[in-house]
Structures are given as structure tokens and as C-alpha cells.
Amino acid sequence: MTRPSINWGNVHARLRASEIALQEALSATPQRIEAAYRERAARLANQLRQLKPASPGTPALIFRLSGERYAIQLKDVAEVLPCVRCMSVPGAPAEFLGVISVRGELRSVLNLSAALGVSRNDRSGDGFVLMVRHQGQGIGLNVDAIEEVRNLQLDEMTGFNQGRFVKGMVSGTLMLLDAEKLLAEVVSKEESSNIC
């Protein structure tokens, strides 16, 4: 078997042609730069057309109550206070933990675990109070711990049929409370006794 002969002149010519083509490709001429920018702009415009608009989110305060994670829309929360010196009111229904003084004014504190119907250890002297507004009055919601403030995406929320005061579930473990509905129902029961 004979080996084919190599034409070294052709090999050198092809290498020179490749070298010249490479130098031309790497040289930055105004035409090449403009063509590259046009190609990049077209590619980016195509990517933007394919992007879906982000779903609107709602800022929410995440907290814990009786070992569960809940969220309340930030627009409903006026302030967060430590639950200190909450005084019980004799004869008050179970939904009300008592009253606290906020800058010299007495504010009702709702026993959120009782209102939601979840069991809780007797922890009336600790945790936090989320001050919310209802019909022009400040009412506190007693919770165990504050976790974070975060933006909840509406497209990750699922419907939830358990509990009258839950708008939906986020990520399967976080319940978004309907503060307006909760306060309207609980406070309307007790308006005649002027607790708030």
C-alpha cells in the first residue's frame, strides 16, 4: 500500500489563506462593528418579545402563629409593637386578648389564634402586636414572631377553602390573611360592648 503524497505547497497556501481570513475577521472595521451591533440589537429585541410580563405582587409581612406561617398585606399594617403590658379586660370575649397603651391611647388587641380557631399555648405576655386600622380605629393582632417582609407574587397564590379569613396559600405553606374580613366579622360581634 502506497501512501498518497502531500502537496506541501497547497497546505502552506491554505494555511496562509486561513491566517488572512482570521486577521480580517478579527479586525474591527466600521462596517463589521455596525453589523455586529445590528445583529446584537435584533437578538435582544427578539428575547424581549419572548419574555412574559412579571405578575404583579403584593408586599406582605410574614409572621408565625401557633407554629404556622401567615402573611398579611403590608398596606393593612400600621406598625408592629412588642406585646408588653397587655392588660386583660374582664368579661371580654375569647377573641380579645386585652388592651395596650399606644402613645397614651388604649388599643384593643385581638387574640388572633382564637379568632382563627387555632390552638395556642397560653402566651398572652409575649410576641408582637400588628397594629391595623379598621373603620378609623387601631386594633392589634397578637402574633408569636415576625419573620420578614416580602413581595408575594399573585401567580404563585392558590385558592384556599379552609378558614373564613384566608385569601389564599403561597408556596403551599404560607396563608395570606384577609385582614378586612377578619376584623369586620370579629369587631362587628362586639361593637355593642364598645371594646374597640
N, CA and C atoms as a LAMMPS dump frame, in Angstrom:
ITEM: TIMESTEP
0
ITEM: NUMBER OF ATOMS
588
ITEM: BOX BOUNDS ff ff ff
-5.0000000000000000e+02 5.0000000000000000e+02
-5.0000000000000000e+02 5.0000000000000000e+02
-5.0000000000000000e+02 5.0000000000000000e+02
ITEM: ATOMS id mol type element x y z
1 1 1 N 0.844 -1.165 0
2 1 2 C 0 0 0
3 1 3 C 0.891 1.23 0
4 2 1 N 0.631 2.111 -0.921
5 2 2 C 1.456 3.317 -1.027
6 2 3 C 0.725 4.493 -0.408
7 3 1 N 1.489 5.299 0.233
8 3 2 C 0.928 6.496 0.863
9 3 3 C 0.749 7.58 -0.179
10 4 1 N -0.359 8.337 -0.091
11 4 2 C -0.503 9.46 -1.024
12 4 3 C 0.503 10.539 -0.66
13 5 1 N 1.006 11.19 -1.656
14 5 2 C 1.983 12.242 -1.383
15 5 3 C 1.262 13.52 -0.962
16 6 1 N 1.895 14.26 -0.095
17 6 2 C 1.328 15.508 0.42
18 6 3 C 1.899 16.651 -0.403
19 7 1 N 1.013 17.482 -0.887
20 7 2 C 1.423 18.667 -1.624
21 7 3 C 1.59 19.794 -0.612
22 8 1 N 2.804 19.991 -0.155
23 8 2 C 3.081 20.974 0.881
24 8 3 C 2.818 22.391 0.393
25 9 1 N 2.902 22.661 -0.844
26 9 2 C 2.581 23.99 -1.376
27 9 3 C 1.114 24.33 -1.158
28 10 1 N 0.23 23.346 -1.397
29 10 2 C -1.205 23.565 -1.152
30 10 3 C -1.497 23.755 0.335
31 11 1 N -0.833 22.98 1.179
32 11 2 C -1.038 23.092 2.635
33 11 3 C -0.638 24.476 3.103
34 12 1 N 0.571 24.967 2.633
35 12 2 C 1.024 26.293 3.037
36 12 3 C 0.082 27.37 2.511
37 13 1 N -0.427 27.225 1.315
38 13 2 C -1.348 28.208 0.732
39 13 3 C -2.654 28.257 1.523
40 14 1 N -3.165 27.091 1.908
41 14 2 C -4.41 27.054 2.694
42 14 3 C -4.209 27.656 4.075
43 15 1 N -3.045 27.39 4.674
44 15 2 C -2.749 27.988 5.983
45 15 3 C -2.66 29.505 5.886
46 16 1 N -2.007 30.033 4.828
47 16 2 C -1.927 31.487 4.648
48 16 3 C -3.316 32.081 4.432
49 17 1 N -4.138 31.412 3.643
50 17 2 C -5.499 31.908 3.392
51 17 3 C -6.303 31.924 4.69
52 18 1 N -6.143 30.894 5.516
53 18 2 C -6.84 30.852 6.814
54 18 3 C -6.356 31.958 7.729
55 19 1 N -5.037 32.215 7.739
56 19 2 C -4.47 33.268 8.562
57 19 3 C -4.99 34.632 8.134
58 20 1 N -5.052 34.887 6.827
59 20 2 C -5.565 36.166 6.313
60 20 3 C -7.045 36.315 6.672
61 21 1 N -7.83 35.247 6.51
62 21 2 C -9.259 35.296 6.844
63 21 3 C -9.458 35.561 8.335
64 22 1 N -8.614 34.951 9.178
65 22 2 C -8.698 35.159 10.621
66 22 3 C -8.36 36.599 10.975
67 23 1 N -7.315 37.155 10.37
68 23 2 C -6.949 38.552 10.629
69 23 3 C -8.058 39.497 10.196
70 24 1 N -8.686 39.224 9.051
71 24 2 C -9.785 40.061 8.589
72 24 3 C -10.982 39.953 9.531
73 25 1 N -11.243 38.745 10.015
74 25 2 C -12.379 38.549 10.925
75 25 3 C -12.155 39.26 12.251
76 26 1 N -10.885 39.316 12.682
77 26 2 C -10.584 39.949 13.96
78 26 3 C -10.383 41.454 13.856
79 27 1 N -10.217 41.948 12.659
80 27 2 C -10.015 43.397 12.525
81 27 3 C -11.36 44.097 12.693
82 28 1 N -11.332 45.212 13.378
83 28 2 C -12.551 45.958 13.689
84 28 3 C -12.743 47.09 12.687
85 29 1 N -13.411 46.778 11.611
86 29 2 C -13.73 47.828 10.645
87 29 3 C -15.077 48.42 11.03
88 30 1 N -15.347 49.659 10.644
89 30 2 C -16.639 50.265 10.978
90 30 3 C -17.822 49.45 10.461
91 31 1 N -17.686 48.844 9.301
92 31 2 C -18.779 48.035 8.761
93 31 3 C -19.037 46.795 9.626
94 32 1 N -17.954 46.151 10.058
95 32 2 C -18.093 44.97 10.906
96 32 3 C -18.718 45.325 12.255
97 33 1 N -18.276 46.433 12.84
98 33 2 C -18.814 46.862 14.135
99 33 3 C -20.304 47.147 14.007
100 34 1 N -20.685 47.858 12.959
101 34 2 C -22.1 48.18 12.762
102 34 3 C -22.924 46.907 12.56
103 35 1 N -22.392 45.98 11.787
104 35 2 C -23.11 44.723 11.556
105 35 3 C -23.268 43.94 12.865
106 36 1 N -22.221 43.926 13.684
107 36 2 C -22.288 43.219 14.962
108 36 3 C -23.33 43.858 15.888
109 37 1 N -23.368 45.203 15.926
110 37 2 C -24.354 45.893 16.762
111 37 3 C -25.779 45.629 16.279
112 38 1 N -25.981 45.628 14.975
113 38 2 C -27.323 45.351 14.429
114 38 3 C -27.767 43.928 14.782
115 39 1 N -26.857 42.98 14.656
116 39 2 C -27.18 41.598 14.977
117 39 3 C -27.507 41.442 16.469
118 40 1 N -26.728 42.088 17.324
119 40 2 C -26.962 42.031 18.763
120 40 3 C -28.294 42.683 19.118
121 41 1 N -28.599 43.842 18.529
122 41 2 C -29.866 44.53 18.798
123 41 3 C -31.059 43.669 18.383
124 42 1 N -30.955 43.017 17.221
125 42 2 C -32.041 42.149 16.755
126 42 3 C -32.233 40.964 17.702
127 43 1 N -31.136 40.397 18.19
128 43 2 C -31.206 39.261 19.107
129 43 3 C -31.848 39.676 20.439
130 44 1 N -31.455 40.838 20.972
131 44 2 C -32.032 41.314 22.231
132 44 3 C -33.51 41.653 22.081
133 45 1 N -33.878 42.274 20.958
134 45 2 C -35.286 42.605 20.722
135 45 3 C -36.122 41.337 20.645
136 46 1 N -35.6 40.3 20.068
137 46 2 C -36.316 39.036 19.983
138 46 3 C -36.488 38.414 21.365
139 47 1 N -35.47 38.516 22.206
140 47 2 C -35.575 37.987 23.567
141 47 3 C -36.625 38.747 24.367
142 48 1 N -36.687 40.081 24.201
143 48 2 C -37.674 40.87 24.934
144 48 3 C -39.093 40.513 24.512
145 49 1 N -39.288 40.213 23.248
146 49 2 C -40.622 39.823 22.773
147 49 3 C -41.062 38.504 23.399
148 50 1 N -40.105 37.632 23.686
149 50 2 C -40.434 36.328 24.232
150 50 3 C -40.665 36.351 25.735
151 51 1 N -40.194 37.398 26.431
152 51 2 C -40.373 37.477 27.875
153 51 3 C -41.83 37.771 28.211
154 52 1 N -42.327 37.088 29.233
155 52 2 C -43.674 37.37 29.715
156 52 3 C -43.565 38.471 30.759
157 53 1 N -44.552 39.355 30.823
158 53 2 C -44.505 40.376 31.865
159 53 3 C -44.639 39.717 33.24
160 54 1 N -43.903 40.265 34.191
161 54 2 C -43.954 39.728 35.551
162 54 3 C -45.329 39.99 36.147
163 55 1 N -45.813 39.019 36.911
164 55 2 C -47.115 39.206 37.526
165 55 3 C -46.988 40.211 38.659
166 56 1 N -48.042 40.985 38.874
167 56 2 C -47.972 41.955 39.954
168 56 3 C -47.904 41.239 41.299
169 57 1 N -47.165 41.783 42.191
170 57 2 C -47.036 41.201 43.515
171 57 3 C -47.638 42.123 44.553
172 58 1 N -47.712 41.624 45.75
173 58 2 C -48.221 42.433 46.845
174 58 3 C -47.253 42.321 48.019
175 59 1 N -46.771 43.449 48.549
176 59 2 C -45.881 43.392 49.709
177 59 3 C -46.645 42.872 50.93
178 60 1 N -46.025 41.979 51.66
179 60 2 C -46.696 41.37 52.81
180 60 3 C -45.717 41.165 53.948
181 61 1 N -46.255 41.182 55.158
182 61 2 C -45.49 40.896 56.369
183 61 3 C -45.742 39.434 56.714
184 62 1 N -44.669 38.66 56.844
185 62 2 C -44.769 37.232 57.163
186 62 3 C -44.567 37.078 58.666
187 63 1 N -45.465 36.311 59.306
188 63 2 C -45.342 36.096 60.752
189 63 3 C -45.732 34.664 61.09
190 64 1 N -45.424 34.289 62.329
191 64 2 C -45.756 32.948 62.821
192 64 3 C -46.806 33.056 63.921
193 65 1 N -47.693 32.08 63.909
194 65 2 C -48.728 31.99 64.938
195 65 3 C -49.043 30.514 65.136
196 66 1 N -48.889 30.036 66.346
197 66 2 C -49.182 28.633 66.687
198 66 3 C -48.464 27.654 65.769
199 67 1 N -47.22 27.942 65.437
200 67 2 C -46.421 27.047 64.615
201 67 3 C -46.715 27.122 63.13
202 68 1 N -47.656 27.942 62.709
203 68 2 C -47.997 28.108 61.293
204 68 3 C -47.459 29.444 60.793
205 69 1 N -47.255 29.515 59.463
206 69 2 C -46.788 30.762 58.841
207 69 3 C -47.963 31.459 58.167
208 70 1 N -48.089 32.745 58.457
209 70 2 C -49.147 33.559 57.886
210 70 3 C -48.528 34.8 57.26
211 71 1 N -49.325 35.446 56.406
212 71 2 C -48.92 36.715 55.813
213 71 3 C -50.109 37.659 55.882
214 72 1 N -49.798 38.934 55.997
215 72 2 C -50.817 39.975 55.95
216 72 3 C -50.285 41.058 55.039
217 73 1 N -51.144 41.591 54.182
218 73 2 C -50.688 42.613 53.251
219 73 3 C -50.149 43.802 54.028
220 74 1 N -49.036 44.346 53.561
221 74 2 C -48.369 45.444 54.245
222 74 3 C -49.253 46.684 54.309
223 75 1 N -50.109 46.865 53.335
224 75 2 C -51 48.037 53.33
225 75 3 C -51.963 48.015 54.511
226 76 1 N -52.205 46.84 55.095
227 76 2 C -53.117 46.721 56.23
228 76 3 C -52.433 46.979 57.573
229 77 1 N -51.092 46.96 57.606
230 77 2 C -50.35 47.075 58.863
231 77 3 C -49.865 48.502 59.061
232 78 1 N -50.254 49.11 60.188
233 78 2 C -49.806 50.471 60.507
234 78 3 C -48.445 50.444 61.204
235 79 1 N -48.267 49.508 62.144
236 79 2 C -46.993 49.38 62.852
237 79 3 C -46.938 48.041 63.564
238 80 1 N -45.728 47.681 63.988
239 80 2 C -45.51 46.444 64.737
240 80 3 C -44.921 46.837 66.089
241 81 1 N -45.529 46.319 67.158
242 81 2 C -45.094 46.644 68.514
243 81 3 C -44.826 45.362 69.29
244 82 1 N -43.914 45.414 70.256
245 82 2 C -43.763 44.247 71.129
246 82 3 C -45.004 44.146 72.015
247 83 1 N -45.416 42.93 72.296
248 83 2 C -46.614 42.723 73.122
249 83 3 C -46.196 42.769 74.59
250 84 1 N -46.134 43.972 75.122
251 84 2 C -45.784 44.145 76.537
252 84 3 C -46.925 44.885 77.223
253 85 1 N -47.127 44.517 78.454
254 85 2 C -48.157 45.15 79.288
255 85 3 C -49.531 45.142 78.634
256 86 1 N -49.886 44.011 78.057
257 86 2 C -51.231 43.85 77.518
258 86 3 C -52.132 43.449 78.689
259 87 1 N -53.084 44.293 79.001
260 87 2 C -53.957 44.081 80.157
261 87 3 C -55.254 43.419 79.701
262 88 1 N -55.611 42.327 80.352
263 88 2 C -56.861 41.661 80.004
264 88 3 C -58.036 42.5 80.493
265 89 1 N -59.154 42.355 79.802
266 89 2 C -60.368 43.093 80.149
267 89 3 C -61.378 42.089 80.688
268 90 1 N -61.815 42.258 81.932
269 90 2 C -62.785 41.309 82.5
270 90 3 C -64.065 41.266 81.658
271 91 1 N -64.52 40.063 81.374
272 91 2 C -65.762 39.886 80.633
273 91 3 C -65.605 39.982 79.121
274 92 1 N -64.386 40.212 78.646
275 92 2 C -64.171 40.315 77.197
276 92 3 C -64.265 38.925 76.569
277 93 1 N -64.758 38.842 75.344
278 93 2 C -64.826 37.531 74.677
279 93 3 C -63.434 36.972 74.397
280 94 1 N -63.393 35.681 74.073
281 94 2 C -62.112 34.985 73.864
282 94 3 C -61.318 35.568 72.71
283 95 1 N -61.996 36.195 71.734
284 95 2 C -61.285 36.75 70.579
285 95 3 C -60.413 37.95 70.947
286 96 1 N -60.648 38.544 72.13
287 96 2 C -59.878 39.717 72.531
288 96 3 C -58.926 39.367 73.66
289 97 1 N -57.649 39.655 73.416
290 97 2 C -56.616 39.369 74.399
291 97 3 C -56.633 40.408 75.511
292 98 1 N -56.89 41.661 75.147
293 98 2 C -56.909 42.749 76.117
294 98 3 C -56.655 44.075 75.435
295 99 1 N -56.055 45.014 76.205
296 99 2 C -55.752 46.343 75.659
297 99 3 C -54.301 46.693 75.971
298 100 1 N -53.71 47.503 75.106
299 100 2 C -52.372 48.04 75.348
300 100 3 C -52.43 49.544 75.144
301 101 1 N -51.479 50.22 75.732
302 101 2 C -51.373 51.666 75.574
303 101 3 C -50.405 51.954 74.429
304 102 1 N -50.897 52.67 73.424
305 102 2 C -50.076 53.066 72.284
306 102 3 C -50.035 54.588 72.28
307 103 1 N -48.896 55.136 72.69
308 103 2 C -48.717 56.585 72.783
309 103 3 C -49.843 57.241 73.582
310 104 1 N -50.175 56.615 74.716
311 104 2 C -51.162 57.175 75.629
312 104 3 C -52.608 56.848 75.3
313 105 1 N -52.863 56.13 74.229
314 105 2 C -54.232 55.742 73.876
315 105 3 C -54.38 54.232 74.019
316 106 1 N -55.512 53.799 74.573
317 106 2 C -55.769 52.367 74.717
318 106 3 C -56.246 51.787 73.397
319 107 1 N -55.635 50.656 73.012
320 107 2 C -55.984 49.963 71.774
321 107 3 C -56.298 48.506 72.097
322 108 1 N -57.356 47.997 71.506
323 108 2 C -57.72 46.59 71.674
324 108 3 C -56.708 45.698 70.979
325 109 1 N -56.46 44.546 71.582
326 109 2 C -55.583 43.547 70.972
327 109 3 C -56.411 42.29 70.761
328 110 1 N -56.496 41.883 69.518
329 110 2 C -57.258 40.7 69.136
330 110 3 C -56.404 39.456 69.349
331 111 1 N -56.973 38.451 69.973
332 111 2 C -56.31 37.162 70.135
333 111 3 C -56.478 36.423 68.81
334 112 1 N -55.516 36.594 67.921
335 112 2 C -55.63 36.096 66.558
336 112 3 C -55.791 34.58 66.508
337 113 1 N -55.117 33.853 67.397
338 113 2 C -55.252 32.396 67.381
339 113 3 C -56.686 31.983 67.706
340 114 1 N -57.342 32.668 68.636
341 114 2 C -58.737 32.352 68.964
342 114 3 C -59.659 32.722 67.807
343 115 1 N -59.397 33.865 67.164
344 115 2 C -60.234 34.289 66.038
345 115 3 C -60.113 33.328 64.857
346 116 1 N -58.906 32.78 64.654
347 116 2 C -58.699 31.846 63.55
348 116 3 C -59.048 30.412 63.92
349 117 1 N -59.269 30.175 65.218
350 117 2 C -59.632 28.836 65.661
351 117 3 C -58.463 27.868 65.703
352 118 1 N -57.248 28.392 65.953
353 118 2 C -56.084 27.514 66.067
354 118 3 C -55.663 27.439 67.532
355 119 1 N -55.182 26.264 67.953
356 119 2 C -54.786 26.105 69.346
357 119 3 C -53.464 26.808 69.584
358 120 1 N -53.32 27.32 70.778
359 120 2 C -52.105 28.058 71.133
360 120 3 C -51.859 27.887 72.617
361 121 1 N -50.61 27.779 72.975
362 121 2 C -50.269 27.75 74.401
363 121 3 C -50.601 29.104 75.003
364 122 1 N -50.765 29.16 76.29
365 122 2 C -51.052 30.44 76.94
366 122 3 C -49.799 31.299 76.894
367 123 1 N -49.731 32.167 75.883
368 123 2 C -48.556 33.023 75.701
369 123 3 C -48.996 34.473 75.609
370 124 1 N -49.923 34.86 76.441
371 124 2 C -50.514 36.19 76.32
372 124 3 C -49.526 37.312 76.594
373 125 1 N -48.395 37.028 77.224
374 125 2 C -47.483 38.103 77.583
375 125 3 C -46.307 38.281 76.654
376 126 1 N -46.266 37.572 75.555
377 126 2 C -45.108 37.732 74.677
378 126 3 C -45.546 37.816 73.222
379 127 1 N -44.569 37.905 72.353
380 127 2 C -44.857 38.011 70.929
381 127 3 C -44.901 39.468 70.488
382 128 1 N -45.667 39.709 69.439
383 128 2 C -45.77 41.038 68.854
384 128 3 C -47.23 41.379 68.59
385 129 1 N -47.473 42.662 68.437
386 129 2 C -48.8 43.153 68.089
387 129 3 C -48.692 43.877 66.753
388 130 1 N -49.466 43.4 65.77
389 130 2 C -49.55 44.09 64.486
390 130 3 C -50.709 45.066 64.578
391 131 1 N -50.405 46.359 64.557
392 131 2 C -51.469 47.364 64.625
393 131 3 C -52.03 47.574 63.227
394 132 1 N -53.332 47.325 63.099
395 132 2 C -54.023 47.509 61.82
396 132 3 C -55.167 48.49 62.026
397 133 1 N -55.628 49.083 60.939
398 133 2 C -56.728 50.047 61.021
399 133 3 C -58.013 49.383 60.561
400 134 1 N -59.074 49.621 61.338
401 134 2 C -60.404 49.15 60.956
402 134 3 C -61.398 50.243 61.303
403 135 1 N -62.056 50.747 60.279
404 135 2 C -63.055 51.808 60.441
405 135 3 C -62.513 52.972 61.261
406 136 1 N -61.292 53.375 60.952
407 136 2 C -60.686 54.541 61.592
408 136 3 C -60.093 54.294 62.96
409 137 1 N -60.161 53.067 63.452
410 137 2 C -59.601 52.756 64.764
411 137 3 C -58.455 51.771 64.618
412 138 1 N -57.466 51.889 65.499
413 138 2 C -56.346 50.955 65.501
414 138 3 C -56.666 49.745 66.344
415 139 1 N -56.474 48.567 65.788
416 139 2 C -56.704 47.321 66.501
417 139 3 C -55.448 46.473 66.35
418 140 1 N -55.041 45.818 67.426
419 140 2 C -53.841 44.986 67.393
420 140 3 C -54.171 43.523 67.155
421 141 1 N -53.28 42.856 66.45
422 141 2 C -53.369 41.407 66.25
423 141 3 C -52.157 40.787 66.929
424 142 1 N -52.381 39.926 67.903
425 142 2 C -51.279 39.299 68.635
426 142 3 C -50.732 38.115 67.851
427 143 1 N -49.409 38.128 67.568
428 143 2 C -48.749 37.044 66.833
429 143 3 C -47.524 36.596 67.621
430 144 1 N -47.009 35.41 67.29
431 144 2 C -45.864 34.861 68.024
432 144 3 C -44.54 35.492 67.61
433 145 1 N -44.288 35.578 66.301
434 145 2 C -42.983 36.062 65.824
435 145 3 C -43.144 36.689 64.447
436 146 1 N -42.248 37.634 64.156
437 146 2 C -42.2 38.278 62.847
438 146 3 C -41.044 37.644 62.083
439 147 1 N -41.281 37.251 60.836
440 147 2 C -40.221 36.641 60.031
441 147 3 C -39.584 37.642 59.069
442 148 1 N -40.383 38.227 58.178
443 148 2 C -39.821 39.082 57.141
444 148 3 C -40.915 39.857 56.434
445 149 1 N -40.475 40.817 55.643
446 149 2 C -41.365 41.494 54.701
447 149 3 C -40.932 41.03 53.326
448 150 1 N -41.897 40.59 52.511
449 150 2 C -41.539 40.111 51.182
450 150 3 C -42.673 40.358 50.205
451 151 1 N -42.341 40.365 48.94
452 151 2 C -43.318 40.586 47.89
453 151 3 C -43.9 39.234 47.478
454 152 1 N -45.199 39.049 47.657
455 152 2 C -45.853 37.81 47.271
456 152 3 C -46.356 37.95 45.848
457 153 1 N -45.959 37.027 44.982
458 153 2 C -46.406 37.044 43.595
459 153 3 C -47.807 36.445 43.522
460 154 1 N -48.714 37.163 42.882
461 154 2 C -50.093 36.711 42.808
462 154 3 C -50.228 35.421 42.004
463 155 1 N -49.325 35.197 41.029
464 155 2 C -49.434 33.982 40.224
465 155 3 C -48.98 32.734 40.978
466 156 1 N -48.298 32.893 42.123
467 156 2 C -47.915 31.717 42.909
468 156 3 C -48.935 31.419 44.007
469 157 1 N -50.015 32.204 44.074
470 157 2 C -51.029 32.014 45.095
471 157 3 C -52.108 31.055 44.591
472 158 1 N -52.506 30.146 45.455
473 158 2 C -53.571 29.212 45.118
474 158 3 C -54.753 29.477 46.027
475 159 1 N -55.932 29.109 45.566
476 159 2 C -57.132 29.27 46.376
477 159 3 C -57.068 28.38 47.598
478 160 1 N -57.796 28.753 48.59
479 160 2 C -57.746 28.006 49.843
480 160 3 C -59.15 27.984 50.42
481 161 1 N -59.707 26.818 50.624
482 161 2 C -61.09 26.701 51.076
483 161 3 C -61.211 26.489 52.578
484 162 1 N -60.105 26.423 53.28
485 162 2 C -60.153 26.184 54.711
486 162 3 C -59.969 27.499 55.443
487 163 1 N -60.932 27.854 56.231
488 163 2 C -60.827 29.077 57.018
489 163 3 C -61.493 30.254 56.332
490 164 1 N -62.293 30.954 57.097
491 164 2 C -63.047 32.092 56.549
492 164 3 C -62.169 33.285 56.248
493 165 1 N -61.034 33.394 56.91
494 165 2 C -60.249 34.619 56.837
495 165 3 C -58.965 34.473 56.026
496 166 1 N -58.862 33.432 55.224
497 166 2 C -57.655 33.196 54.437
498 166 3 C -57.963 33.46 52.973
499 167 1 N -57.201 34.387 52.361
500 167 2 C -57.378 34.707 50.937
501 167 3 C -56.82 33.619 50.04
502 168 1 N -55.698 33.024 50.447
503 168 2 C -55.073 32.009 49.622
504 168 3 C -53.802 31.492 50.261
505 169 1 N -53.211 30.497 49.587
506 169 2 C -51.959 29.892 50.046
507 169 3 C -50.851 30.266 49.08
508 170 1 N -49.666 30.515 49.608
509 170 2 C -48.49 30.802 48.796
510 170 3 C -47.455 29.735 49.11
511 171 1 N -46.925 29.112 48.086
512 171 2 C -45.903 28.065 48.214
513 171 3 C -46.375 26.897 49.072
514 172 1 N -47.645 26.717 49.22
515 172 2 C -48.19 25.58 49.944
516 172 3 C -48.083 25.634 51.448
517 173 1 N -47.364 26.62 52.006
518 173 2 C -47.186 26.655 53.46
519 173 3 C -47.491 28.01 54.085
520 174 1 N -47.776 29 53.281
521 174 2 C -47.953 30.359 53.786
522 174 3 C -49.376 30.814 53.503
523 175 1 N -50.146 31.128 54.554
524 175 2 C -51.541 31.536 54.389
525 175 3 C -51.642 33.06 54.418
526 176 1 N -52.243 33.63 53.387
527 176 2 C -52.447 35.074 53.306
528 176 3 C -53.792 35.408 53.925
529 177 1 N -53.754 36.194 55.017
530 177 2 C -54.979 36.544 55.737
531 177 3 C -55.735 37.667 55.031
532 178 1 N -57.043 37.631 55.162
533 178 2 C -57.919 38.705 54.708
534 178 3 C -58.231 39.537 55.951
535 179 1 N -57.384 40.525 56.237
536 179 2 C -57.5 41.31 57.468
537 179 3 C -58.816 42.061 57.529
538 180 1 N -59.252 42.589 56.412
539 180 2 C -60.502 43.363 56.395
540 180 3 C -61.691 42.487 56.794
541 181 1 N -61.768 41.308 56.227
542 181 2 C -62.865 40.387 56.538
543 181 3 C -62.791 39.923 57.993
544 182 1 N -61.579 39.604 58.453
545 182 2 C -61.381 39.164 59.831
546 182 3 C -61.853 40.218 60.818
547 183 1 N -61.382 41.44 60.64
548 183 2 C -61.749 42.498 61.577
549 183 3 C -63.224 42.852 61.48
550 184 1 N -63.757 42.876 60.272
551 184 2 C -65.175 43.203 60.109
552 184 3 C -66.049 42.217 60.868
553 185 1 N -65.718 40.931 60.785
554 185 2 C -66.547 39.931 61.454
555 185 3 C -66.359 39.927 62.957
556 186 1 N -65.117 39.934 63.413
557 186 2 C -64.856 39.849 64.849
558 186 3 C -65.284 41.118 65.561
559 187 1 N -64.973 42.269 65
560 187 2 C -65.306 43.53 65.666
561 187 3 C -66.806 43.785 65.617
562 188 1 N -67.47 43.396 64.541
563 188 2 C -68.912 43.647 64.452
564 188 3 C -69.672 42.865 65.521
565 189 1 N -69.141 41.71 65.941
566 189 2 C -69.773 40.95 67.018
567 189 3 C -69.766 41.728 68.324
568 190 1 N -68.724 42.535 68.518
569 190 2 C -68.514 43.153 69.814
570 190 3 C -68.702 44.674 69.827
571 191 1 N -69.199 45.233 68.728
572 191 2 C -69.36 46.7 68.701
573 191 3 C -70.297 47.185 69.794
574 192 1 N -71.306 46.41 70.108
575 192 2 C -72.275 46.838 71.109
576 192 3 C -71.644 46.945 72.491
577 193 1 N -70.606 46.129 72.774
578 193 2 C -69.957 46.224 74.073
579 193 3 C -68.844 47.251 74.099
580 194 1 N -68.59 47.943 72.955
581 194 2 C -67.634 49.055 72.858
582 194 3 C -66.236 48.667 73.323
583 195 1 N -65.795 47.476 72.881
584 195 2 C -64.458 47.024 73.247
585 195 3 C -63.409 47.804 72.5
586 196 1 N -63.685 48.132 71.234
587 196 2 C -62.696 48.861 70.452
588 196 3 C -62.919 50.324 70.661
